[in-house]
């Protein structure tokens, strides 16, 4: 095992079985990404879509380590999750627009302007560019003192996010609630209409920046609950390991079941529509093992 592989496994709390799958399915993409970067006039942007818990953050980190080790190219990793608005900002949205907007996650709760600005700085800037980070254990932005920076310009930007590639829906699709959250807490449809308008705005500009698309496709939305529960348990375990008290932002299984309902409408549409548009589609089973792969030579996004 090479040092970068050991570092990657340790950083992500994984055993070596992940490497076996990654080397089979993801390593072959290295040539595509590095060659495309070499011929691009601006930094090459690789987008990774996947539902919560699908492994997109892990894959982004794997590509980062792989590219650094094999190509020597400069790489920056961005997560859409790190561009959530502060807790205070979301609470203000909850008062001003709709209470559900106080909960992070859906379009309208991200600072997309900051995401675009960060990408622009990584593409055309010089010197250090600060990378925003969001602390899910506190449900708030990380302090400035804890942020890391990257030297710009970079060769490759890896951007991962659960709603990457999502499209706004028409009014007819929004008219009917699809779960108990929408039925009971969004009776007028104001929340989902706000989310839809936000998605139709700067998010689409952000998505257009992506040069190559990867999707880690979950078997179903129902599976997302189990994956999200695993994430929460891992977060709690990590917090306790660092001798910190269990975060007040952590959730139990019932709270997670409600939390993921915020994501169902867009996740369902992505699972249905995005596979036909991405360049590299990896179908996952419940254990997150890849059971099928489809490649499309041109970007249909």
N, C-alpha and C positions, 0 to 999 in steps of 0.2 A: 504494500500500500504506500502511495506517495504521500509526502507531508501535507500537501494541500488537501488531499482526500481525508486524511485523519483530522485536519483542522475543520473541514466542512462537517464531518460527522459529529465531532464534538460540539461545534457551534449550534447544530440543529438537534442534538440529543437523539441521534439515529444510530442504528447498527449497520454493519457492512452490507446487509441485504439491499439497502437503498441503492448502493453503488452498482450492484448487478443489473437492476432495472434501468438505472440512469445510463449506464454504459451502452446498453442495448438500444434504448429508445432515443436518448437525448444527445449522446455524443456525435451521432451522424449529422446533427444539425450544426455542429461547430463549423464545418467548412462553409456551409451556406451563409451563416452569420458573419464569419470573418471575411469571406470573399466579398460579400455585399458591402461590408463596412469599408473595405479597401477601395472600392470603386465609387463610394458615395461622396458627394461634395460636402455633405453635412453629416453629423453623427447619425449612425444607423440606430433606429428605435425599434426594439423588439417588445411586443405587447403580449402579456400572458393573462388570459381570462380563466377564471375558475370560481365555482361557488365556494362559500365559506368552508374551510377545512379540506379543500381538495388537494392542497399541496403546492399552490402557486408560489407562495413566498419561499418555500423550500427549493422549488425549481429555479426561481430567480437567483437564489443564493448559489445553487449548484452551477448555473451558467456563469455567474460572476467568477467563482473559483476556477472553473474549467477554462474560461477565456483568458484569465490572468496567467494561468499556468502554461497553457499551450500556445498562446499567441502573443502575450506581452502587451496586448492592446489595453488602453485605459477604459475602464468600464464603470458606469454609475448605475446603481439600482434604486429605483423609486417605487414606492407603494402608494396607491391611491389612498389607502387607509391613513397614511401619514399626513394627508392634507385635509383631514377633518377640521371643521371649525372648533374653536375652543368651547368648553362646556358653557361658559357664560354667553357666548354668541348664540349657541343653539338654544339655550334657555330663553334668550330674547326672541328668537324665531318662534319658539313655542308659545310665547305670550302674544306676539304680534300677528302670527299667521295661523299656526295650528299646534296644539300641545304635542303631537307626535313628532314634530320636528326637533324636539329637545333630545330625541334619541338619535345617536350617530348611525350612519349607514347608508341611507338612501341618497340619490341625487338631490342636491339642495342643501346637504349638510357638509359638503366639501368646499374648500377654498380653491376652486378650479383656476382662478386667476393666478394664484400663487403657484400652482402646478405648472401652468404655462410659462410663467416668469422663470421658474427654476429650470425648466427644460431649455428655454431660450439662453439662459446664462451658461448652462452646461454645453450648449451648442456653439455659442459665439463669444462667450466671455473669456477672460484671461485671469489667472489667479484662482484663489479659493472661492468655491461656491458652497454656501451652507445648505445642508440637506435637512428639511423639516422632519420631525419625528413626533408621533402621537403615542402617548402612554395609555394603553387600554386598561391597565390596572387602576389608573386614576381617572379614566375617561376624560382626559384632558391633554393639552399640548405638553410636550416635554420642555423643561426650562431651557433657555438659550444656552446655558453653560454646559448642557449635556449633548448638544448637537455636534455632529461631525461634519466635516467639509471635504470636498473633492476638488482637485485641480482641474480647471477647465482650460481649453475645450477637451472633451472626451471623444473617444472613437465610437463607443456604443453606450446607449441608454437602455436599460431593461426596466419596463414599466409593468407592474402587475396590479390587478384589481378585480374585484368580484363583478363589477358592472361594466367593465371595459367592453365596448362594442354594442352596448344596449341602444335601442332606438325608441323614441317616444311612440306612444300608442294613440290611436284616434279616439275621439270623444265617445264613440259607441262602446269601445272596449273598456273605457274607464267608468261607464255608467253603472255597472253592476259590481258589487263587492265580491271578492273571490275567497275571502276567509273571514273568520270571526273578528279579527282585528279591524279590518275595513268595515265590516258590518256593524260592529258595536262602537268603535271609536272614531270612525270617519263617516258618519251617517250622511253628511252632505256631499262627500267626495272632495272636499276642499284640500285635504292633505295629498291625495293621489294626484289631483290636478296640479298642485304646486310642484310636486316631484316630477311630473311629466313635463311641465314647462321648463324646469331647470335642466332636465335631461336633453331637451330640444335645443338648449343654448350652448354655453361654452364647452359642455362635455363633448359635443360633436366635433368642435374644433380640436379638442384634445385628442380624440380618437383618430382624427385625420392625420395626425402627426406620425402615427404608427406605420412602420414600413413592412413589418412581418408579424403575423398573428399566430399565436398558439392558444389552443383551448384544451383545458383539462376538464372533460365533460363528466359530470356526476351522473350516476345511473338514474337519479330522480331527485326531486326536491325533498322528499321524505328522508332521504339518506343524509341530507344536509344537517338535520337536527342531531343525528348521532355524531357526525364529524364536529359540529360546533360544540357539543358537549365535551368531546375529547379535548378540544382546544381550551375550554374553560378549566378543565381539571389540570391540564398541563400548566396553565397560567398560575393557578393557585399553588401548585406544587413548586413552581419556580420561585414564586414570591416567598413561600415559607422556607425554601432552601436558602434564600438570601437573608434569612433571619428577620423578615419583615412580617408585620401582621397581615392577616388575610384582608385583602382589599375590599372596601365597601362597594366597589364597582363590580366585584365578581358576582356571578349569578348561579342560582340553583337550576335544576332541570326544568321546573315549571316556568321560571323566568326566561330561560333560553328558548323554550317552546314558543313563548309569546314574542320574544325578541326576533326570532328568525321569520316570523310572519310579516315583519316589515319588508323583508326581501323577496317574498314569494312571487309577487306579480312580475317583477323584472327578471328574477331567476327563471321562472317558468318560460318567459318569452325567450330568454337567452338559450336555454336548453333546447328549445324548439327551433329557433331561427339562426343562431350563430354558427352551428356546425357547417352550414352550407356556404359560409363566408370566410372562414379562417383558412390559413395556409397549411397549418399542421393541427390535426384533430386527434387527440388521444382520448379514447373511451375508457373510463375507469369502472371498476366494480366496487362493491361495498368496502373492500379492503384497500382501496386506492391502487390496486394493481391494474396496469394497462392491459386491456384485453383486445384492443383493436386500435389501428392507426391508419389514418388517411391523410395523404398529402395532396395539396392542390398547388400546381406550379405557379399560378398567378394569384394575386391578391384580389379577392372579390368584395372586399369591404367597401 
